[in-house]
Amino acid sequence: MCLGVPGKIIAIDNADLGTAWVEISGVRRSVSLACLLDETTEPESLIGQWTLVHVGFAMSVIDADEAQRTLQLLNEMKALEQEMDGHEIRG
């Protein structure tokens, strides 16, 4: 299963290489913008945009509402996992 995690593009890391700094739940990492850039898109135009990040690549631009909904669901899944870790499952 592949999972794209929402992150906000906060700065351009290297415009020549097409990389940017993205913040994901308070953690900043450098990611490739290769999937978002074409001959008409300047890297700087993506600053402030939300994107789905998968294995170091910004895969697509998403709107802020979708990003927040996805982050909320991921937090709920994490909470459920922590709750389940505290209970023994019997089969």
Stockholm file with secondary structure:
# STOCKHOLM 1.0

chainA/1-91         MCLGVPGKIIAIDNADLGTAWVEISGVRRSVSLACLLDETTEPESLIGQWTLVHVGFAMSVIDADEAQRTLQLLNEMKALEQEMDGHEIRG
#=GR chainA/1-91 SS CCCCEEEEEEEEEETTTTEEEEEETTEEEEEECTTTCCTTCCGGGGTTCEEEEETTEEEEEECHHHHHHHHHHHHHHHHHHHHHHTSCCCC
#=GC SS_cons        CCCCEEEEEEEEEETTTTEEEEEETTEEEEEECTTTCCTTCCGGGGTTCEEEEETTEEEEEECHHHHHHHHHHHHHHHHHHHHHHTSCCCC
//
